Amino acid sequence: MKKKLMMALGLAQGLAAFDVAAADSITLPEPQKEGGIPLMEAINRRRTTREFSAKKIDDQMLSDILYAAWGVSHDGKRTIPTARNLQDMQVYVIKADGTFLYDGESNTLNLVSEKDLRPYFNKQDLMADAPLTLLFTGKAPKYAPMHAGSAYQNVALYTAGCGLNNVVRGMFDKEGIAKELNIPEEEVLISQTIGWPYM
Ligand SMILES: Cc1cc2nc3c(=O)[nH]c(=O)nc-3n(C[C@H](O)[C@H](O)[C@H](O)COP(=O)(O)O)c2cc1C
């Protein structure tokens, strides 16, 4: 709906097609690659917490979370190791205002759906208000779940350091979300819900 409206406005104003398309891609702030709490403290603090307020996560934190999960950190490689450097994982960002595919090279979010797809993750409705869920998908047989595990652990350590709650979740409608995103060639691996506790 939003897209259609923007296209109509773009046409009305005689904007070039790429101006309209640009709205579908959001450049995140540069991730903060220094600081945070000491590693051993983060490891000690990491835990699952299934309580989320609706308070939003700002773009700086979102950028940091995604960098921890799947950013490009060295020689075109990632913040997590991948078997044979396959780098075949996809990280989808599921928020109330749409679902986006993270591009770690350009540090951008690319819109894949304008819908609020969080209900696919509401089997445990305690978490219905959570502002952010990451969905990890991959192709590498055998290794894909390991890659997702490395990514969600990095994210969990990041959240432990800044007071965010997180829970890794295998319990969600995997078939439904795969159909909705039209990703038959990707294996839906695991999700991770992140948000602020109630203050
Ligand atoms: C692969 C995986 C799947 C999980 N799926 C769920 C889930 O669907 N729902 C949930 O509430 N917790 C889920 N968890 C969280 C675990 O229940 C939690 O990690 C475990 O109880 C240990 O607690 P801790 O993380 O605080 O150490 C999952 C964890 C992992 C690693």
The ligand as a Tripos MOL2 file, in Angstrom:
@<TRIPOS>MOLECULE
LIG
   31    33     1     0     0
SMALL
NO_CHARGES

@<TRIPOS>ATOM
      1 C1         17.9320  -23.7690   18.8930 C.3       1 LIG1
      2 C2         17.1290  -23.1560   20.0290 C.ar      1 LIG1
      3 C3         15.7360  -23.0720   19.9330 C.ar      1 LIG1
      4 C4         15.0050  -22.4700   20.9510 C.ar      1 LIG1
      5 N1         13.6410  -22.3250   20.7910 N.ar      1 LIG1
      6 C5         12.9410  -21.6770   21.7480 C.ar      1 LIG1
      7 C6         11.5560  -21.3980   21.5420 C.ar      1 LIG1
      8 O1         10.9640  -21.7220   20.5150 O.2       1 LIG1
      9 N2         10.8890  -20.7370   22.5060 N.ar      1 LIG1
     10 C7         11.5050  -20.3300   23.6640 C.ar      1 LIG1
     11 O2         10.8460  -19.7240   24.5020 O.2       1 LIG1
     12 N3         12.8290  -20.5600   23.8840 N.ar      1 LIG1
     13 C8         13.5560  -21.2180   22.9510 C.ar      1 LIG1
     14 N4         14.9050  -21.3960   23.1150 N.ar      1 LIG1
     15 C9         15.5620  -20.8930   24.3430 C.3       1 LIG1
     16 C10        15.9160  -22.0080   25.3210 C.3       1 LIG1
     17 O3         14.7460  -22.4870   25.9560 O.3       1 LIG1
     18 C11        16.9220  -21.4640   26.3480 C.3       1 LIG1
     19 O4         18.1250  -21.1210   25.6760 O.3       1 LIG1
     20 C12        17.2050  -22.4780   27.4250 C.3       1 LIG1
     21 O5         16.0940  -22.6250   28.2800 O.3       1 LIG1
     22 C13        18.4160  -22.1060   28.2830 C.3       1 LIG1
     23 O6         18.2260  -20.8400   28.8810 O.3       1 LIG1
     24 P1         19.3080  -19.6770   28.7030 P.3       1 LIG1
     25 O7         19.3260  -19.2900   27.2530 O.co2     1 LIG1
     26 O8         18.8260  -18.5630   29.5980 O.co2     1 LIG1
     27 O9         20.6180  -20.2060   29.1270 O.co2     1 LIG1
     28 C14        15.6730  -21.9910   22.1290 C.ar      1 LIG1
     29 C15        17.0640  -22.0810   22.2060 C.ar      1 LIG1
     30 C16        17.7910  -22.6430   21.1730 C.ar      1 LIG1
     31 C17        19.2980  -22.6890   21.2770 C.3       1 LIG1
@<TRIPOS>BOND
     1     1     2 1
     2     2     3 ar
     3     2    30 ar
     4     3     4 ar
     5     4     5 ar
     6     4    28 ar
     7     5     6 ar
     8     6     7 ar
     9     6    13 1
    10     7     8 2
    11     7     9 ar
    12     9    10 ar
    13    10    11 2
    14    10    12 ar
    15    12    13 ar
    16    13    14 ar
    17    14    15 1
    18    14    28 ar
    19    15    16 1
    20    16    17 1
    21    16    18 1
    22    18    19 1
    23    18    20 1
    24    20    21 1
    25    20    22 1
    26    22    23 1
    27    23    24 1
    28    24    25 2
    29    24    26 1
    30    24    27 1
    31    28    29 ar
    32    29    30 ar
    33    30    31 1
@<TRIPOS>SUBSTRUCTURE
     1 LIG1         1 GROUP 0 **** ****
